[in-house]
Amino acid sequence: MGATTVLTVTTTANPGAGSPGRDIVAPLFEALRANVERVIQGKSDQVRLALICLLAEGHLLVEDVPGVGKTSLAKAVARSISGTWHRIQFTPDLLPSDVVGVSVWNRGSGAFEFRPGGVFANVVLADEINRASPKTQSALLEAMEERQVTVDTTTYRLPRPFVVIATQNPVELEGTYPLPEAQLDRFLMRIPMGYPDRSSEIAILIAQGADQHRVDELGAVTTTQAVAEAAAAVGRIHVAPALAEYVVDLVTATRERRDVMLGVSPRGALALQRAARALAASTGRDYVVPDDVKWCAPAVLEHRCLLTPDAELHGVSQADVIADVLARVPVPRAGG
């Protein structure tokens, strides 16, 4: 396998100089996208959403049936960054201390020493997260929201960037513990992988056994510093007041529906705006357009809607709710 070019971001003395989308975010995004798609075939939308989530400094929940590439996508994103990454295999006997760390008595020094858990990495792959107990799942809450962990009243900061990429199988429910709403709300996006199309699946079969890039051989194409600087640049992408109102109108519409027990929270509105900013920057723009909001909305909002039992009984899905909301809420017009 040949040498891999690592892309860095060159900052200027004036952070506002130049175009944050065109000069900083878009080149890095394209390098990451091309690298991940070397091993993830026929999933361009899923790869794009995963990288948008990374640049928006959010956490990603990848959900689908076994064998469709959930873990491979998470590993490919993790290996594309030349930082630390840990994989935590969530099982029923996994303890919270295995995730966040534990203080251990050192007989030699006569003091307690902190031993970091698996969450201390730039990218944390939480594999089959719904197989761990609720107590262990909750150990991630502070880390995901505050980017820190507290053990024995002492707080430890996590590295930056820090992203949790979790996978879960929604079909096999035996021996699993559904994620609580409070934790689902901490994930910026939830995306399904889906089956590959016919041509992509044929390409996967033909490539099997050939001289094909494997996810474990994937090299890094950027640095953690470059990702952190690109994430900071995303925050400088302009959101017009009319678009901010559009985001609020969308989340308000979910709260007013009779088939929704719990609508999207203000955290969800902030998440949608962050994702739309990252999408705009990834295309080289320094401003958000309505299509950015609409394209990100399903991945950002669907898992934040709790349906009523009657709606679930009648086969209404979270995807149906968000699709209907997007169709009904008026889109702001140019100059409006």
C-alpha positions in Angstrom: 0.0 0.0 0.0 1.5 3.4 -1.0 2.1 6.4 1.1 -0.9 8.4 2.1 -1.0 12.2 1.7 -2.0 13.9 4.9 -3.9 17.1 4.5 -3.3 19.9 6.9 -5.1 23.3 7.3 -3.0 26.4 7.1 -4.4 29.1 9.3 -3.8 32.9 8.8 -3.2 35.5 11.4 -6.7 36.8 10.7 -9.2 33.9 11.3 -11.9 35.8 9.4 -9.7 36.2 6.3 -10.6 34.2 3.2 -13.5 31.8 2.8 -13.9 29.3 5.7 -16.0 27.0 3.4 -13.9 27.1 0.3 -10.4 27.4 1.8 -10.6 25.3 4.9 -13.6 23.0 5.2 -14.2 21.9 1.6 -10.7 20.6 0.8 -10.5 18.6 4.1 -14.0 17.2 3.5 -13.2 16.1 0.0 -10.0 14.4 1.2 -11.9 12.5 3.9 -14.7 11.6 1.6 -12.4 10.1 -1.1 -10.5 8.2 1.5 -13.5 6.6 3.2 -15.1 5.7 -0.1 -12.1 3.6 -0.9 -13.5 1.0 1.4 -17.2 2.0 1.6 -18.8 1.4 -1.8 -22.2 2.6 -2.9 -22.9 4.6 0.2 -22.1 8.2 -0.8 -24.9 9.8 1.2 -24.1 7.9 4.3 -20.4 8.8 4.0 -21.3 12.4 3.4 -23.6 12.5 6.5 -21.0 10.9 8.7 -18.3 13.4 7.7 -20.8 16.3 8.1 -21.4 15.0 11.6 -17.6 15.0 12.3 -17.1 18.6 11.1 -20.2 19.8 13.1 -18.6 18.3 16.2 -21.5 16.0 16.8 -21.9 12.3 17.6 -23.2 9.7 15.1 -25.6 6.7 15.6 -25.4 4.2 12.7 -28.4 1.9 12.8 -29.3 -1.0 10.5 -29.3 -4.8 10.2 -26.1 -6.9 10.4 -23.7 -7.0 7.5 -24.4 -3.7 5.7 -21.2 -1.9 6.8 -22.1 0.0 10.0 -18.8 -0.9 11.8 -16.8 -0.5 8.6 -18.1 3.0 8.1 -17.2 4.0 11.7 -13.8 2.4 11.5 -13.0 4.1 8.1 -13.9 7.5 9.5 -11.8 6.9 12.6 -8.8 5.7 10.7 -8.9 8.7 8.3 -7.9 10.9 11.2 -4.3 10.7 12.5 -5.4 10.8 16.1 -6.3 8.3 18.7 -9.3 6.0 18.4 -10.7 3.3 20.6 -13.2 0.6 19.9 -15.5 -0.4 22.8 -17.5 -3.5 22.3 -20.7 -3.0 24.3 -21.8 -6.1 26.1 -24.2 -6.8 29.0 -21.3 -7.2 31.4 -19.5 -4.0 30.4 -19.1 -1.7 33.4 -19.2 2.1 33.4 -15.6 2.2 34.6 -14.6 0.3 31.5 -15.9 3.3 29.5 -14.9 6.3 31.5 -12.0 5.0 33.6 -11.4 4.2 37.3 -9.2 5.4 40.2 -6.8 2.7 41.3 -4.7 2.6 44.5 -0.9 2.6 43.8 0.9 1.0 46.6 4.2 2.4 45.5 3.2 6.0 45.5 0.6 5.7 48.3 -2.0 7.5 46.3 -4.9 6.9 43.9 -4.1 7.0 40.2 -6.6 7.5 37.4 -6.6 5.0 34.6 -8.5 6.3 31.6 -11.2 4.2 30.0 -11.9 3.6 26.4 -13.7 7.0 26.0 -10.4 8.8 26.1 -9.7 9.1 22.3 -10.4 11.4 19.5 -12.8 8.9 17.9 -14.7 6.3 20.0 -16.4 3.5 18.2 -19.2 2.2 20.5 -20.0 -1.0 18.8 -23.5 -2.5 19.5 -24.2 0.2 22.0 -27.7 -1.1 22.8 -26.3 -4.4 24.2 -24.9 -2.6 27.3 -26.9 -2.0 30.4 -28.6 1.4 30.9 -26.1 2.2 33.7 -23.2 1.7 31.3 -24.9 3.6 28.5 -25.5 6.5 30.8 -21.8 6.7 31.5 -21.4 8.2 28.0 -23.8 11.1 28.7 -21.4 13.5 30.3 -18.7 12.6 27.8 -20.9 13.2 24.8 -22.4 16.5 26.0 -19.7 18.1 28.0 -16.6 16.4 26.4 -15.4 15.5 29.9 -15.8 12.8 32.4 -16.0 13.0 36.2 -14.6 10.1 38.3 -14.5 10.4 42.1 -15.4 14.1 42.0 -12.4 14.8 39.7 -13.1 16.1 36.2 -11.0 15.0 33.2 -11.2 16.8 29.9 -11.4 14.7 26.7 -9.2 15.4 23.6 -10.4 17.6 20.8 -11.9 16.7 18.4 -14.0 14.1 20.2 -16.7 12.1 18.4 -18.6 9.0 19.4 -19.7 6.8 16.5 -22.1 4.2 17.8 -23.7 1.3 16.0 -26.8 -0.7 16.9 -29.0 -3.4 15.3 -32.7 -2.3 15.6 -34.0 -5.7 14.5 -32.5 -8.2 17.0 -34.0 -7.0 20.3 -33.1 -10.1 22.5 -30.6 -9.1 25.1 -30.6 -5.4 24.2 -31.5 -2.2 26.1 -33.1 0.6 24.0 -31.2 3.9 24.3 -33.1 6.4 26.5 -34.4 9.5 24.9 -31.9 11.7 26.8 -29.1 9.8 25.2 -30.6 9.7 21.8 -30.8 13.5 21.9 -27.1 13.7 22.4 -26.5 12.1 19.0 -26.3 14.8 16.3 -27.4 12.3 13.6 -28.9 8.8 13.3 -28.4 7.3 9.9 -29.4 3.9 8.4 -26.9 2.1 6.1 -29.3 0.3 3.9 -28.5 -2.4 1.4 -26.1 -1.5 -1.5 -27.6 -1.2 -5.0 -27.1 -4.0 -7.4 -24.0 -2.7 -9.2 -22.2 -1.8 -5.9 -22.9 -5.2 -4.5 -21.5 -6.9 -7.6 -18.4 -4.7 -7.3 -18.0 -5.8 -3.7 -18.1 -9.4 -4.7 -15.6 -9.0 -7.6 -13.2 -7.0 -5.3 -13.3 -9.7 -2.6 -9.9 -11.4 -2.6 -8.4 -9.0 -5.1 -5.9 -6.2 -4.3 -8.5 -4.1 -2.7 -8.1 -1.6 0.1 -9.4 -2.9 3.4 -10.6 -0.8 6.2 -7.9 -2.0 8.6 -5.3 -0.9 6.0 -6.8 2.6 5.5 -4.3 5.4 6.3 -5.0 8.9 7.7 -5.4 11.8 5.3 -5.7 14.6 7.8 -4.7 15.6 11.4 -6.8 16.1 14.5 -5.7 19.7 14.5 -6.9 20.2 11.0 -10.3 18.7 11.9 -10.6 20.9 15.0 -9.8 24.0 12.9 -12.3 23.0 10.2 -14.9 22.5 12.9 -14.2 26.0 14.2 -14.5 27.4 10.6 -17.9 25.8 10.3 -19.1 28.0 13.1 -18.4 31.1 10.9 -20.8 30.0 8.2 -23.6 32.6 7.9 -27.2 31.6 8.7 -29.7 34.3 7.6 -32.4 35.2 10.1 -35.1 33.8 7.8 -33.3 30.4 7.8 -33.1 30.4 11.6 -36.8 31.0 11.7 -37.3 28.1 9.2 -35.4 25.8 11.6 -37.5 26.9 14.5 -40.7 26.4 12.4 -39.6 22.9 11.6 -39.0 21.8 15.2 -42.2 23.6 16.4 -44.2 21.7 13.8 -43.0 18.4 15.3 -44.2 19.5 18.8 -47.7 20.4 17.5 -48.5 17.1 15.8 -51.1 14.8 17.4 -49.1 11.6 16.5 -46.0 12.9 18.3 -45.8 12.5 22.1 -42.5 14.4 22.4 -41.3 16.7 19.7 -37.8 18.0 18.9 -36.1 19.9 21.7 -34.2 23.2 21.3 -31.0 21.1 21.3 -32.4 19.5 18.2 -32.8 23.0 16.5 -29.2 23.9 17.4 -28.1 20.5 16.0 -30.0 21.0 12.7 -28.4 24.5 12.3 -24.9 23.1 13.0 -25.4 20.3 10.5 -26.6 22.7 7.8 -23.6 24.9 8.4 -21.3 21.9 8.0 -23.0 20.8 4.8 -22.8 24.3 3.3 -19.1 24.6 4.2 -18.4 21.1 2.7 -19.5 22.4 -0.6 -17.4 25.5 -0.4 -20.1 28.0 0.5 -20.0 30.5 3.4 -23.8 30.7 3.8 -26.6 28.2 4.4 -29.5 27.7 2.0 -32.8 26.0 2.6 -31.8 22.9 0.8 -28.9 22.4 3.3 -31.5 22.4 6.1 -33.9 20.1 4.3 -31.2 17.6 3.3 -29.9 17.3 6.9 -33.3 17.3 8.6 -34.2 13.6 8.4 -30.9 12.4 9.9 -30.9 15.1 12.6 -34.6 15.2 13.6 -36.1 11.7 13.2 -34.6 10.1 16.3 -35.7 13.1 18.4 -39.4 12.5 17.8 -41.2 10.2 20.2 -44.4 8.8 18.6 -47.6 8.2 20.5 -48.6 4.5 20.9 -51.6 5.1 18.6 -49.4 6.4 15.9 -47.0 3.4 16.2 -50.1 1.1 16.1 -51.2 2.6 12.8 -47.7 2.1 11.3 -46.6 5.8 11.4 -42.8 6.1 11.5 -40.5 8.9 12.6 -39.4 9.2 9.0 -43.1 9.8 7.9 -43.4 12.6 10.5 -40.3 14.5 9.4 -41.1 14.0 5.7 -44.6 15.5 6.3 -43.2 18.4 8.3 -40.7 19.2 5.6 -43.5 19.1 3.0 -45.9 21.4 5.1 -43.6 24.0 6.5 -43.1 26.9 4.1 -39.6 27.4 2.8 -38.2 30.9 3.1 -37.9 32.7 -0.3 -34.9 34.6 -1.5 -35.2 38.2 -0.3 -38.0 37.2 2.1 
